[in-house]
């Protein structure tokens, strides 16, 4: 399975409740990463969860999204199955905080994306936040709040202050591992699982996840942000464009393998990149890259054997911004 990966390019989709806020809340802006708005503005869970009651993206079409990726010459799609806010885009038995059980939309977005990818012959990968989960008292990150981030804290220390009594094992056993197993067993063949910021995971946590993926989906690739040296390919830093094939860490430790950098065992590398500054939808972020810049970066990265994973952030109605579509389609022709 890994032979397909090298020198390919994909589309990443960051989407969730944060798209409703569009980078602004109560007259205040998020950081440049709009998907971090709950942490940046310290929005209580009780308030943030009310967004689920109005999440109804009537224009969402998995068919249109996957056709865009195909028409832009991309080979795989990676979509957020759960981001740091703890909200899942799939039906989960481990937590009702998901699109099926908590919203008027009531649909399993990951299922529809899986079906569309199969229809158009693109591979499907899933992003999953395996450490941070602001919806949970025992979500990870609480040992790392002295490290700068895109919010005010890695963990939810506005609803759940202090670290005394915090135990990531509780979140891991009750939500993280059950949901990882769900995404591995409900949506057909996955080409990869894209993990993020391993701040709290022990070596045993990472190994349990790694082993589960190889048991349920032996051909599925795992990125280096799972942590503790358990990975198949290296995720370089956000928007990282190295001049040559990297031999040492190029990014902050929190964005890579916290257990110690090592080369990919299969020589596989990937740069995930935004088209503007934010990953999630941000109405005020107009710092768009030109199609020429995107095409040049892709050509350079591919010449090094590094994949280019280009992000789009759909709005709350389920629309990929027109300018994002325009950049992707024009870049594909250059």
ROFIVEX-659903 format. One record per residue (C-alpha): residue number from 1; residue in one letter; z, x, y. Coordinates in Angstrom, 2 decimals. Example, Ala and Ser with C-alpha at 12.3 -4.5 7.8 and 13.67 -1.06 7.14 Angstrom:
   n res       Z       X       Y
   1   A    7.80   12.30   -4.50
   2   S    7.14   13.67   -1.06
//
This chain:
   n res       Z       X       Y
   1   X    0.00    0.00    0.00
   2   X    0.83    2.80    2.44
   3   X   -2.74    4.12    2.32
   4   X   -3.93    1.26    4.55
   5   X   -1.49    2.12    7.35
   6   X   -2.55    5.47    8.81
   7   X   -4.89    5.28   11.80
   8   X   -4.63    1.50   12.04
   9   X   -3.50   -0.60   15.00
  10   X   -1.50   -3.75   15.33
  11   X   -0.22   -6.51   17.59
  12   X    3.52   -6.94   18.07
  13   X    4.86  -10.30   19.26
  14   X    8.24  -10.58   20.96
  15   X    9.17  -14.24   21.19
  16   X   12.35  -16.26   21.23
  17   X   14.71  -18.27   23.41
  18   X   14.57  -15.60   26.10
  19   X   10.99  -16.67   26.83
  20   X   12.43  -19.84   28.41
  21   X   14.24  -17.74   31.01
  22   X   11.15  -15.61   31.70
  23   X   13.22  -12.72   33.06
  24   X   15.40  -14.71   35.48
  25   X   18.59  -16.76   35.34
  26   X   20.70  -18.32   38.08
  27   X   18.82  -16.40   40.75
  28   X   19.23  -13.03   39.03
  29   X   16.60  -10.93   37.32
  30   X   16.81   -9.31   33.92
  31   X   16.24   -5.61   33.43
  32   X   12.66   -4.51   32.81
  33   X   13.19   -5.69   29.20
  34   X   13.39   -9.47   29.65
  35   X   14.41  -10.04   26.03
  36   X   17.72   -8.32   26.92
  37   X   18.56  -10.93   29.57
  38   X   21.56  -12.37   27.73
  39   X   23.27   -8.99   27.73
  40   X   22.07   -7.99   31.19
  41   X   23.42  -11.15   32.85
  42   X   26.25  -11.65   30.34
  43   X   25.26  -15.21   29.51
  44   X   27.90  -16.85   27.28
  45   X   26.74  -17.92   23.84
  46   X   27.63  -21.54   24.55
  47   X   25.30  -21.52   27.53
  48   X   22.56  -19.44   25.94
  49   X   22.51  -21.58   22.79
  50   X   21.63  -24.64   24.92
  51   X   18.20  -23.08   25.34
  52   X   17.56  -23.96   21.71
  53   X   17.88  -27.66   22.55
  54   X   14.82  -27.44   24.82
  55   X   12.76  -24.91   22.88
  56   X    9.58  -26.88   22.20
  57   X    6.50  -24.63   22.49
  58   X    3.87  -27.36   22.21
  59   X    0.96  -24.94   22.66
  60   X    2.01  -22.54   19.90
  61   X   -0.80  -21.88   17.47
  62   X   -0.42  -19.21   14.83
  63   X   -4.14  -19.60   14.19
  64   X   -4.98  -18.68   17.80
  65   X   -2.56  -15.75   17.90
  66   X   -3.88  -14.18   14.71
  67   X   -7.50  -14.76   15.73
  68   X   -6.75  -12.92   18.97
  69   X   -5.45   -9.94   17.00
  70   X   -8.53  -10.02   14.79
  71   X  -10.92  -10.30   17.73
  72   X   -9.15   -7.39   19.43
  73   X   -9.92   -5.22   16.41
  74   X   -6.33   -5.03   15.20
  75   X   -5.31   -4.73   11.58
  76   X   -1.79   -6.14   11.37
  77   X    0.61   -8.42   13.22
  78   X    4.36   -7.84   13.63
  79   X    6.46  -10.72   14.99
  80   X   10.17  -10.99   15.77
  81   X   11.85  -12.91   12.96
  82   X   15.24  -12.39   14.66
  83   X   15.95  -10.47   17.84
  84   X   19.26   -9.21   19.29
  85   X   20.26  -12.68   20.49
  86   X   20.63  -13.74   16.85
  87   X   18.07  -16.55   17.04
  88   X   15.67  -16.71   14.08
  89   X   12.08  -17.95   14.14
  90   X   12.36  -19.07   10.52
  91   X   14.35  -21.56    8.46
  92   X   17.51  -19.73    7.42
  93   X   20.27  -20.85    5.09
  94   X   22.49  -18.06    6.46
  95   X   22.55  -19.39   10.04
  96   X   21.48  -22.69   11.60
  97   X   20.64  -20.84   14.83
  98   X   16.91  -21.00   14.13
  99   X   13.75  -22.81   15.15
 100   X   13.91  -25.34   12.33
 101   X   17.55  -26.41   12.56
 102   X   18.43  -25.89   16.23
 103   X   15.35  -26.91   18.22
 104   X   13.25  -30.03   18.84
 105   X   10.26  -27.94   17.74
 106   X   11.58  -27.94   14.19
 107   X    8.94  -25.65   12.70
 108   X    9.12  -22.41   10.72
 109   X    7.12  -20.07   12.94
 110   X    7.15  -17.20   10.46
 111   X    5.71  -19.43    7.75
 112   X    2.85  -20.49   10.02
 113   X    2.18  -16.88   11.02
 114   X    2.11  -15.83    7.36
 115   X   -0.42  -18.53    6.55
 116   X   -2.64  -17.58    9.51
 117   X   -2.56  -13.88    8.63
 118   X   -3.60  -14.74    5.08
 119   X   -6.40  -16.96    6.39
 120   X   -7.87  -14.27    8.64
 121   X   -7.23  -11.28    6.40
 122   X   -4.68   -9.51    8.62
 123   X   -1.49   -8.01    7.28
 124   X    1.89   -9.42    8.35
 125   X    4.95   -7.42    9.32
 126   X    8.27   -8.75   10.54
 127   X   10.60   -7.35   13.19
 128   X   14.27   -7.93   12.34
 129   X   17.30   -6.88   14.39
 130   X   19.52   -5.59   11.59
 131   X   22.37   -4.29   13.76
 132   X   22.69   -6.09   17.08
 133   X   23.41   -9.82   16.95
 134   X   24.96  -11.24   20.11
 135   X   25.45  -14.66   18.52
 136   X   28.00  -13.21   16.10
 137   X   31.53  -11.97   16.84
 138   X   31.07   -9.13   14.36
 139   X   27.52   -8.25   15.36
 140   X   26.89   -4.53   15.67
 141   X   26.78   -2.23   18.66
 142   X   30.46   -2.44   19.61
 143   X   31.02    1.27   18.87
 144   X   28.21    2.29   21.23
 145   X   28.88    0.43   24.47
 146   X   29.49    3.73   26.27
 147   X   25.77    4.47   25.81
 148   X   23.37    3.10   28.40
 149   X   21.13    0.23   27.33
 150   X   18.83   -2.40   28.85
 151   X   21.71   -4.83   29.19
 152   X   25.35   -4.31   30.10
 153   X   26.43   -3.69   26.50
 154   X   24.94   -3.22   23.06
 155   X   27.28   -5.79   21.55
 156   X   28.35   -9.17   22.93
 157   X   31.53   -8.02   24.67
 158   X   31.49  -10.88   27.18
 159   X   32.23  -13.56   24.56
 160   X   34.00  -11.17   22.18
 161   X   35.76   -8.45   24.24
 162   X   37.31   -5.31   22.80
 163   X   36.67   -3.64   19.47
 164   X   39.98   -4.28   17.74
 165   X   39.35   -6.47   14.73
 166   X   35.57   -6.09   14.93
 167   X   34.00   -5.55   11.53
 168   X   30.23   -5.27   11.24
 169   X   30.59   -5.66    7.45
 170   X   31.34   -9.34    8.01
 171   X   28.12   -9.92    9.92
 172   X   26.18   -7.74    7.49
 173   X   27.37   -9.62    4.41
 174   X   27.27  -13.14    5.86
 175   X   24.07  -13.02    7.90
 176   X   22.11   -9.77    7.96
 177   X   21.59   -9.17    4.23
 178   X   21.06  -12.87    3.41
 179   X   18.42  -13.15    6.14
 180   X   16.73   -9.91    5.09
 181   X   16.44  -11.34    1.58
 182   X   15.07  -14.59    3.00
 183   X   12.26  -12.92    4.92
 184   X   11.43  -10.79    1.87
 185   X   11.13  -13.73   -0.51
 186   X    9.76  -16.68    1.48
 187   X    6.62  -15.49    3.26
 188   X    4.41  -13.74    0.76
 189   X    3.44  -10.10    0.95
 190   X    4.74   -8.19    3.95
 191   X    3.09   -4.95    5.00
 192   X    6.21   -3.70    6.79
 193   X    9.62   -4.59    8.15
 194   X   10.27   -3.31   11.66
 195   X   13.97   -2.64   12.26
 196   X   15.59   -1.62   15.54
 197   X   18.41    0.40   17.15
 198   X   20.69    1.37   14.21
 199   X   23.89    1.84   16.23
 200   X   26.50    0.65   13.73
 201   X   24.97    0.79   10.26
 202   X   26.56    3.10    7.73
 203   X   24.49    4.97    5.18
 204   X   25.43    2.31    2.64
 205   X   24.23   -0.51    4.90
 206   X   20.85    1.15    5.42
 207   X   20.50    1.89    1.72
 208   X   21.30   -1.69    0.73
 209   X   18.54   -2.96    3.00
 210   X   16.08   -0.26    1.89
 211   X   16.75   -0.94   -1.79
 212   X   16.40   -4.70   -1.33
 213   X   13.00   -4.28    0.29
 214   X   11.77   -2.01   -2.49
 215   X   13.08   -4.47   -5.08
 216   X   11.52   -7.61   -3.60
 217   X    8.50   -6.05   -1.87
 218   X    7.81   -2.61   -3.41
 219   X    4.70   -2.04   -1.29
 220   X    6.37   -2.96    2.01
 221   X    6.81   -0.10    4.49
 222   X   10.07    0.46    6.38
 223   X   10.26    2.02    9.82
 224   X   12.68    4.77   10.82
 225   X   14.86    2.53   12.98
 226   X   16.56    1.21    9.88
 227   X   18.66    4.34   10.25
 228   X   20.38    6.94    8.10
 229   X   17.19    8.51    6.79
 230   X   16.09    5.38    4.91
 231   X   12.46    4.94    5.89
 232   X    8.81    5.33    5.01
 233   X    7.31    5.89    8.45
 234   X    8.45    7.05   11.86
 235   X    8.65    4.65   14.81
 236   X    8.30    6.81   17.88
 237   X   10.06    5.82   21.10
 238   X    9.01    2.80   23.12
 239   X    5.67    3.53   24.83
 240   X    5.81    7.11   23.59
 241   X    2.45    8.92   23.80
 242   X    2.97   12.43   22.40
 243   X    0.43   15.12   23.20
 244   X    0.49   16.31   19.59
 245   X    1.86   15.21   16.27
 246   X    5.66   15.26   16.73
 247   X    7.75   17.73   14.77
 248   X   11.09   17.02   16.46
 249   X   12.72   13.92   17.98
 250   X   11.06   12.83   21.21
 251   X   13.34    9.90   21.98
 252   X   16.97    9.03   22.47
 253   X   18.89    8.96   19.22
 254   X   19.56    5.23   19.57
 255   X   15.84    4.53   19.42
 256   X   15.18    6.53   16.28
 257   X   16.90    7.49   13.07
 258   X   20.56    7.87   13.99
 259   X   21.19    9.63   10.70
 260   X   19.01   12.58   11.67
 261   X   15.30   12.84   12.34
 262   X   12.99   13.93    9.58
 263   X    9.22   13.71    9.25
 264   X    7.76   10.67    7.57
 265   X    7.58   11.31    3.83
 266   X    4.05    9.92    3.87
 267   X    2.88   11.36    7.20
 268   X    2.91    7.92    8.81
 269   X    3.73    7.42   12.49
 270   X    3.50    4.54   14.94
 271   X    3.97    4.01   18.66
 272   X    4.99    0.52   19.74
 273   X    3.96   -0.15   23.32
 274   X    4.04   -2.83   25.98
 275   X    1.09   -4.02   28.06
 276   X    3.32   -4.36   31.13
 277   X    6.99   -3.22   31.14
 278   X    8.77   -5.98   29.25
 279   X    8.52   -6.88   25.58
 280   X    9.60  -10.49   26.00
 281   X    7.85  -12.80   28.46
 282   X    8.71  -11.94   32.07
 283   X    7.16  -14.02   34.83
 284   X    7.71  -11.42   37.56
 285   X    6.49   -8.35   35.64
 286   X    2.94   -7.70   36.81
 287   X    2.82   -3.97   36.04
 288   X   -0.06   -4.33   33.61
 289   X   -1.86   -1.44   31.97
 290   X   -5.62   -1.47   32.39
 291   X   -7.90   -1.97   29.38
 292   X   -9.18    1.56   30.03
 293   X   -5.66    2.99   29.75
 294   X   -4.94    1.08   26.57
 295   X   -8.23    2.18   25.02
 296   X   -7.59    5.82   25.97
 297   X   -4.08    5.76   24.50
 298   X   -5.34    4.18   21.30
 299   X   -8.11    6.75   20.92
 300   X   -5.68    9.62   21.51
 301   X   -2.98    8.31   19.18
 302   X   -5.46    7.50   16.42
 303   X   -6.93   11.00   16.72
 304   X   -3.46   12.29   15.80
 305   X   -3.17    9.79   12.95
 306   X   -0.63    7.67   14.85
 307   X   -0.87    3.88   14.86
 308   X   -0.79    1.94   18.14
 309   X    1.24   -1.27   17.99
 310   X    0.50   -3.28   21.15
 311   X    3.01   -5.89   22.25
 312   X    2.47   -9.34   23.72
 313   X    5.21  -11.67   24.97
 314   X    4.26  -15.35   24.70
 315   X    5.73  -17.80   27.20
 316   X    8.05  -20.69   26.40
 317   X    5.13  -23.05   25.72
 318   X    3.75  -20.72   23.07
 319   X    0.93  -19.22   25.13
 320   X    0.06  -15.53   25.09
 321   X   -0.55  -14.74   28.78
 322   X   -4.24  -14.71   29.68
 323   X   -4.01  -11.22   31.14
 324   X   -2.57   -9.89   27.86
 325   X   -5.48  -11.41   25.98
 326   X   -7.95   -9.98   28.48
 327   X   -6.53   -6.46   28.20
 328   X   -6.59   -6.51   24.39
 329   X  -10.11   -7.90   24.12
 330   X  -11.61   -5.60   26.77
 331   X   -9.87   -2.52   25.37
 332   X  -11.34   -3.27   21.95
 333   X  -14.86   -2.88   23.38
 334   X  -14.24    0.48   25.07
//
